[in-house]
Amino acid sequence: MRAIFPWTMNQDIDIVIFGASGDLARRKIFPAFFSLFSRGLLPEGVRFYGFARSDLSQKDFHDKIMSFLTCRYSPQESCREKMDSFLSRCEYVRGEYAADTGYRYLLDRMAAARGGGVSADRLFYLALPPEMFSIVSKRLSENSLALPEEDARCSRVIVEKPFGRDRESSDELIGELKKYFTESQTYRIDHYLGKEIVQDILVFRFANIVFQPIWNARYIEKIEILWSEELGVEGRGGYFDEYGIIRDVVQNHLFQVLSLLLMEEPDSLEANDIIDKKVDALRHIKPLRLRDVVLGQYSAGAGKPGYIEDPTVPKDSLTPTFAFLKLKVASPRWHTMPVEITAGKAMNERKAEVRIIFRKPCGSLFCKTGKCQPSNALVIRIQPDEGFHFQIATKEPGTKMELKHKNLDLSYISAFPGKTMPDAYENLLLDSIRGDKTLFIRNDELEAAWDILTPLLNEIEKSRLKPRLYKFASEGPEVKRYSRKHKLCLNPPA
Ligand SMILES: NC(=O)c1ccc[n+]([C@@H]2O[C@H](COP(=O)([O-])OP(=O)(O)OC[C@H]3O[C@@H](n4cnc5c(N)ncnc54)[C@H](OP(=O)(O)O)[C@@H]3O)[C@@H](O)[C@H]2O)c1
């Protein structure tokens, strides 16, 4: 997908990161830009500006950035030189987000750095809480920093999730941003789409003919998406408590993965062709209701405090930290096949994976001997240790006919030895400069995702549903997964 698009920004680019004092900017954005810079993938004329309210000297700012830069792509000796060169292009601008002064100063600094000219293209990254998006965009526009699409200079904005709390607030946010940036200038980032293995789902499905005839409800019994992390909110409950696990992870990351699994083959690799099919897939998922979910909240366990014991969380919070959702897809390809999504914080392991479970054949040769084979399953492991693993039945070596379930493995580490895996943000930031929107969320994708969840979220809030408690570092609350008893076997084709 990437790399087939030409550069569309000129060689002078000013990149401004708002919220530059924050966690995301330090941990992800500056390190990703540095990796691209150190690989020579950014134009020679690139400059970076960090904008925030915090009182930081240039040195404080450089120290903050430096602490997270890594030399993954350059030998140690030349890396230090590259870091110095990168930092010499990074400038901190202190300003209030709602006042014009900081923006005017920013424009002056941009001009001064380029010998008085302001001809560079501009990329604005809003690493800020979403309630700041509208005011910052407005100020950018009023102070001639954000430029209309017709301007000879290119101007783009990147925004981070959360994109609203439901369909209505998402529409509002889209409407607000639209006043200052067109849809084609707006890049909504979901870092899951930048992960190599998530991009590989499209290749795996459509470049390997073996999977095409069996990629449907006739052969696939169910799809499971599992996401868990070992961490609780760890003192960052302010944001999480307002959103909960469904909005934080399911609406964006997991629905993006699901749409890639369910979509029909796109007409081309053009961004809009791919996104059209993803939107279509999402629109075929039936809106969820309370009966389709189990919600949980972690309590104390393994020496760790429970969710409501975190000082940043209200004591009476009903916010779910775990959700199990059963989805139905009303499309000809997927009709009757269940999809189950499980997502939880403070669980017993960190993992994100997809499990595609195939049906068993009816009256299998091996079942007749009382030695039924297990179902084939394709596991797409997103993290950690990304890779594809296809579980198949094999004969265990020996004198008896014993069947064993074994994996055909394609783990990235062994399949691509010595290859440095780019961080998801590196892929996405480079695409935003190149103008490739394939891996960004289009407004109608957001609408379709919120349409599935909004009725459920309204019901949860209206009924003040109490989540089930589960212990920190456990498997989460008990849930009733799609039962084996009701499984259908696969009849041979007539
Ligand atoms: N951290 C992640 O991995 C991650 C992942 C996905 C999405 N996000 C989203 O990306 C955005 C930035 O993430 P972050 O972790 O860097 O957040 P953060 O540290 O809480 O905030 C970033 C910066 O924004 C400014 N800020 C914070 N709260 C503000 C407020 N109420 N009003 C105005 N300015 C405020 C602060 O800078 P000053 O006070 O110096 O101005 C802060 O340093 C957030 O909206 C978050 O939801 C983060």
The ligand as an ORCA input file, in Angstrom:
! r2SCAN-3c Opt
* xyz 0 1
  N      -0.583      8.373     25.330
  C      -0.988      7.539     24.399
  O      -0.368      6.507     24.133
  C      -2.246      7.842     23.600
  C      -2.724      6.872     22.744
  C      -3.834      7.159     21.978
  C      -4.456      8.379     22.083
  N      -3.992      9.309     22.926
  C      -4.667     10.614     22.945
  O      -3.724     11.574     22.502
  C      -3.834     12.770     23.223
  C      -2.504     13.106     23.856
  O      -2.101     12.033     24.692
  P      -1.138     12.234     25.946
  O      -1.029     10.922     26.588
  O       0.084     12.945     25.535
  O      -2.035     13.178     26.860
  P      -1.589     14.134     28.017
  O      -0.179     13.883     28.443
  O      -2.662     14.057     29.048
  O      -1.753     15.577     27.335
  C      -0.850     16.090     26.379
  C      -0.605     17.548     26.675
  O      -1.809     18.268     26.454
  C      -1.888     19.326     27.388
  N      -3.160     19.144     28.121
  C      -3.521     18.097     28.890
  N      -4.758     18.288     29.380
  C      -5.183     19.455     28.896
  C      -6.379     20.201     29.023
  N      -7.393     19.744     29.752
  N      -6.468     21.375     28.392
  C      -5.462     21.810     27.641
  N      -4.298     21.151     27.486
  C      -4.161     19.993     28.096
  C      -0.719     19.222     28.327
  O       0.277     20.120     27.881
  P       0.469     21.593     28.504
  O      -0.200     21.642     29.813
  O       1.948     21.755     28.592
  O      -0.141     22.479     27.490
  C      -0.212     17.816     28.108
  O       1.170     17.712     28.276
  C      -4.920     12.538     24.262
  O      -6.116     13.122     23.825
  C      -5.084     11.042     24.332
  O      -6.402     10.670     24.578
  C      -2.896      9.061     23.686
*
